[in-house]
Amino acid sequence: MRQDRLIGCAAAAVLAVLPLVFDNPYTLSVVILTLLYAYLALSWNIIGGIAGQLSLGHAAYFGIGGYTSTYLFLTYGLSPWLGMLAGAVLASAAAALIGLPCFRLRGAYFALATLAAAVILRVIVENSHELLGGPRGMEVRLLHDAPWYFQHTRKEFYYAVVVALVAVALFANYAVLRSRFGYYLTAIRNDEEAALALGVNARRCKLQAAVLSAALTAVGGTFYAQYVLFISPDKVFGGHLSVQIAVICIIGGRGTLWGPALGALLLLPAEEVARFVTGGAPGAAMMLYGLLLMVVIRFEPRGLIALARRATGCRAAPRAGVEVA
């Protein structure tokens, strides 16, 4: 616990000075997107890491959050801050509907089922021409300096918001890892049959984890829509987004507190470098992700966080099989 607090204090100090160091708009934009992906990876970590359920459908919840807040803003003038909550509720309901049948499946079958659910939702949105703009997407009306409507001309505004989101996601992960609920999820991840034999209601626990993970992911979708001021089905419902979120968490160290954030911290800037070196060649980023994933799985399946512990000589003290570093 003391180690977690020290890392948290160090991270808070670094985040406080980052806007002063990276005053270039492009660089700050990369930092904001890196923190957004750290938030999404932490959100996925609850179901995909702690509970061990390889969900490849989180783009569905991300898209629900973005489209819900954007639609309510454009149609009824509702503040995206309120639309964010509505999106989280809808995403939670969608996670429950998807999870009820899908949690009867395990392993690759569960992963494929969640991916199929996201694809189906994308097709529905693409064919909703009058309601959601169809394949051309929806453009958020620009209001310039309007914090109540989640808009501002300075990127520091979005930086402060995404830092707050990351803090919330870290707290949610920490609370789950330290709770009885977290112990149940870890038991399910390690050996579901043994957990069932001990009386753990595996299906209910996985469903609760999926609902919480979906709600957090939907909030990230709203942030993305307000930050880029445009959403389309291929951007927010694409299967590549689900895979990217999962890969970031796995490479960083799924099931841990700091692993997902570490994965995003290293992978997103590396993706920008790869894009610059290759001149924006199609597929360069995904090739980089695939290569890093193979290397990590081959040499350290527990992720980059395990390598960081080894390099610094730090050893986490797991509680009941739960890794918190």
C-alpha positions in Angstrom: 0.0 0.0 0.0 2.9 2.4 0.8 4.4 1.6 -2.6 1.1 2.4 -4.3 1.0 5.8 -2.5 4.5 6.7 -3.4 3.9 5.9 -7.1 0.7 7.8 -7.0 2.4 10.9 -5.5 5.1 10.7 -8.1 2.6 10.4 -10.9 0.6 13.3 -9.6 3.7 15.5 -9.4 4.7 14.6 -13.0 1.2 15.3 -14.3 1.1 18.6 -12.6 4.1 19.9 -14.5 3.5 18.2 -17.9 1.5 21.2 -19.3 4.4 23.5 -18.5 6.9 21.2 -20.1 4.9 20.3 -23.2 3.4 23.7 -24.2 3.4 22.8 -27.9 -0.3 22.1 -28.9 0.6 18.9 -30.9 2.7 17.4 -28.1 0.1 18.2 -25.5 -2.5 16.6 -27.7 -0.4 13.4 -27.8 -0.2 13.5 -24.0 -4.0 13.9 -23.7 -4.7 11.0 -26.0 -2.1 8.9 -24.1 -3.9 9.6 -20.9 -7.3 8.8 -22.5 -6.0 5.4 -23.6 -4.6 4.9 -20.1 -8.1 5.6 -18.8 -9.7 3.2 -21.3 -7.1 0.4 -20.5 -7.8 0.9 -16.8 -11.5 0.6 -17.5 -11.0 -2.6 -19.5 -8.7 -3.9 -16.7 -11.7 -4.5 -14.4 -13.3 -7.1 -16.6 -10.3 -8.1 -18.8 -7.5 -8.1 -16.2 -8.9 -8.6 -12.7 -11.7 -10.9 -13.8 -9.7 -12.4 -16.6 -12.4 -12.2 -19.2 -10.9 -11.3 -22.6 -13.5 -8.8 -23.9 -13.0 -7.6 -27.4 -16.2 -5.6 -27.6 -15.4 -2.5 -25.5 -15.6 -0.3 -28.6 -19.4 -0.8 -28.3 -19.5 1.0 -24.9 -17.0 3.7 -26.1 -19.3 4.4 -29.1 -22.4 4.4 -27.0 -20.9 7.0 -24.7 -19.8 9.2 -27.6 -23.0 8.9 -29.6 -25.4 9.4 -26.6 -23.9 12.6 -25.4 -23.5 14.0 -28.9 -27.0 13.1 -29.9 -28.5 14.7 -26.8 -26.4 17.8 -27.2 -27.2 18.3 -30.9 -30.9 17.4 -30.6 -31.9 18.8 -27.2 -29.0 21.1 -26.2 -28.2 19.0 -23.2 -24.8 19.5 -21.7 -22.4 16.7 -22.5 -21.6 16.5 -18.8 -25.2 15.2 -18.3 -25.1 13.3 -21.6 -22.0 11.5 -20.2 -24.0 10.1 -17.4 -26.8 9.0 -19.8 -24.2 7.3 -22.0 -22.8 5.5 -19.0 -26.2 4.2 -18.0 -27.0 3.0 -21.5 -23.6 1.3 -21.8 -24.1 -0.4 -18.5 -27.5 -1.7 -19.8 -25.8 -2.9 -23.0 -23.1 -4.6 -21.0 -25.7 -6.5 -19.0 -27.6 -7.5 -22.1 -24.4 -8.7 -23.8 -23.1 -10.3 -20.7 -26.1 -12.4 -19.8 -25.7 -14.8 -22.8 -22.0 -14.3 -23.4 -20.8 -15.2 -19.9 -22.0 -18.7 -20.6 -19.0 -18.9 -22.9 -15.4 -19.0 -22.0 -12.0 -18.3 -23.6 -11.9 -17.5 -27.3 -15.6 -18.1 -27.6 -16.4 -15.3 -25.2 -13.9 -13.0 -26.9 -15.5 -13.6 -30.3 -19.0 -13.2 -29.0 -18.2 -9.7 -27.5 -16.5 -8.7 -30.7 -19.5 -9.8 -32.7 -21.8 -7.7 -30.4 -19.7 -4.6 -31.1 -19.8 -5.3 -34.9 -23.6 -5.7 -34.8 -24.0 -2.4 -33.0 -21.7 -0.7 -35.5 -23.8 -2.0 -38.4 -27.0 -0.7 -36.7 -25.5 2.8 -36.3 -24.2 2.9 -39.8 -27.7 2.3 -41.1 -29.3 4.9 -38.8 -28.9 7.7 -41.4 -31.6 10.1 -40.1 -31.1 9.5 -36.4 -27.3 9.2 -36.0 -25.9 10.3 -39.3 -25.1 6.9 -40.7 -21.6 6.1 -41.9 -20.7 9.8 -42.3 -21.0 10.3 -38.5 -21.9 13.3 -36.4 -20.1 16.6 -36.0 -20.3 18.4 -32.6 -21.3 22.0 -32.9 -18.4 24.3 -32.0 -19.1 26.7 -29.1 -15.5 27.8 -28.3 -15.1 28.7 -24.6 -18.1 26.9 -23.1 -16.9 24.7 -20.1 -20.6 23.8 -19.2 -20.9 22.3 -22.7 -17.5 20.5 -22.4 -15.7 22.8 -24.8 -12.7 25.1 -24.5 -10.2 26.7 -26.9 -7.3 25.7 -24.6 -6.1 22.1 -24.5 -5.2 22.5 -20.8 -8.9 22.3 -20.1 -9.1 18.8 -21.7 -5.9 17.8 -20.0 -7.3 18.6 -16.6 -10.5 16.6 -17.4 -8.6 13.5 -18.6 -6.3 13.6 -15.6 -9.3 13.6 -13.4 -10.8 10.6 -15.4 -7.5 8.7 -15.0 -7.6 9.3 -11.2 -11.2 8.0 -11.0 -10.3 4.9 -13.0 -7.2 4.3 -10.8 -9.4 4.6 -7.7 -12.0 2.3 -9.1 -9.3 -0.4 -9.8 -7.7 0.1 -6.4 -11.1 -0.2 -4.7 -12.0 -3.4 -6.6 -8.5 -5.0 -6.0 -8.8 -4.3 -2.2 -12.4 -5.5 -1.9 -14.0 -8.9 -1.4 -15.5 -8.4 -4.8 -11.9 -8.2 -6.2 -10.9 -11.4 -4.4 -13.9 -13.2 -6.1 -12.9 -11.8 -9.5 -9.3 -13.0 -9.0 -10.5 -16.4 -7.9 -12.6 -16.6 -11.1 -9.6 -15.6 -13.2 -7.3 -18.1 -11.7 -9.7 -21.1 -11.6 -13.4 -20.6 -12.2 -14.3 -24.2 -11.4 -12.6 -23.9 -8.0 -14.3 -20.6 -7.3 -17.7 -22.1 -8.1 -17.0 -25.0 -5.8 -16.3 -22.5 -3.0 -19.7 -20.8 -3.5 -18.7 -17.8 -5.6 -21.5 -16.7 -7.9 -19.1 -16.3 -10.9 -21.8 -15.2 -13.4 -23.0 -12.4 -11.2 -19.5 -11.2 -10.3 -18.5 -11.1 -14.0 -21.7 -9.3 -14.9 -21.1 -6.6 -12.2 -17.5 -6.2 -13.4 -18.7 -5.9 -17.0 -21.2 -3.2 -16.1 -18.7 -1.1 -14.1 -16.1 -1.5 -16.9 -18.7 -0.5 -19.6 -19.8 2.6 -17.6 -16.3 3.9 -17.3 -15.5 3.2 -21.0 -18.6 5.1 -22.1 -17.4 8.2 -20.1 -14.2 8.0 -22.2 -16.3 7.9 -25.4 -18.0 11.2 -24.4 -14.6 12.8 -23.7 -13.3 11.7 -27.1 -16.4 13.1 -28.9 -16.0 16.5 -27.2 -12.2 16.6 -27.7 -12.2 15.8 -31.5 -15.7 17.3 -32.1 -16.5 14.5 -34.5 -17.5 10.8 -34.3 -18.3 8.2 -36.9 -19.0 4.4 -36.6 -15.5 3.4 -37.9 -13.8 5.6 -35.4 -15.7 4.7 -32.2 -17.2 1.3 -33.0 -14.2 -0.2 -34.9 -12.9 -3.6 -33.8 -9.4 -2.2 -33.9 -10.2 0.1 -31.0 -11.3 -2.8 -28.8 -8.1 -4.7 -29.7 -6.0 -1.7 -29.1 -7.4 -1.1 -25.6 -6.9 -4.8 -24.7 -3.4 -5.0 -26.1 -2.3 -1.9 -24.1 -3.6 -3.4 -20.9 -2.0 -6.8 -21.6 1.4 -5.4 -22.6 1.4 -3.2 -19.5 0.3 -5.9 -17.1 -3.4 -6.8 -16.8 -4.9 -7.4 -13.4 -2.5 -4.9 -11.8 -3.1 -1.3 -10.7 -0.4 0.5 -12.7 0.2 -1.9 -15.6 -2.5 -0.5 -17.9 -1.3 3.1 -17.4 2.3 2.0 -18.0 1.3 0.3 -21.2 -0.4 3.4 -22.6 2.5 5.6 -21.5 4.9 3.6 -23.6 2.8 2.4 -26.5 1.0 5.6 -27.6 4.2 7.7 -27.9 5.8 4.7 -29.7 2.9 4.6 -32.1 3.5 8.3 -32.9 7.2 7.6 -33.5 6.3 4.7 -35.8 3.9 6.8 -37.7 6.5 9.5 -38.2 9.3 7.1 -39.2 7.1 5.2 -41.7 5.5 8.3 -43.1 2.1 7.3 -41.9 2.2 3.9 -43.6 -1.1 2.0 -43.1 -0.9 -0.7 -40.5 2.5 0.4 -39.1 1.0 1.1 -35.6 -0.8 -2.3 -35.5 2.5 -4.0 -36.6 4.2 -2.3 -33.7 1.5 -3.4 -31.3 1.7 -7.0 -32.5 5.5 -7.1 -32.3 5.5 -5.8 -28.7 2.8 -8.1 -27.7 4.7 -11.1 -29.0 7.9 -10.0 -27.2 6.1 -9.4 -23.9 4.2 -12.7 -24.1 7.5 -14.6 -24.9 9.7 -13.0 -22.3 7.4 -11.7 -19.6 3.7 -12.7 -19.7 2.9 -10.6 -16.7 3.7 -7.4 -18.7 5.9 -4.4 -18.5 5.0 -3.7 -14.9 6.8 -7.0 -14.0 9.9 -5.8 -15.9 9.7 -2.5 -14.1 9.5 -4.2 -10.7 12.5 -6.3 -11.6 14.5 -3.4 -12.8 13.8 -1.3 -9.7 14.1 -4.3 -7.3 10.6 -3.7 -6.0 8.4 -6.6 -5.0 4.7 -6.1 -4.6 3.0 -7.9 -1.7 0.0 -9.5 -3.3 -3.1 -10.1 -1.1 -5.0 -13.3 -1.8 -3.6 -13.5 -5.2 -4.4 -10.0 -6.2 -1.6 -7.9 -7.7 -1.8 -4.3 -6.8 1.4 -2.8 -8.1 
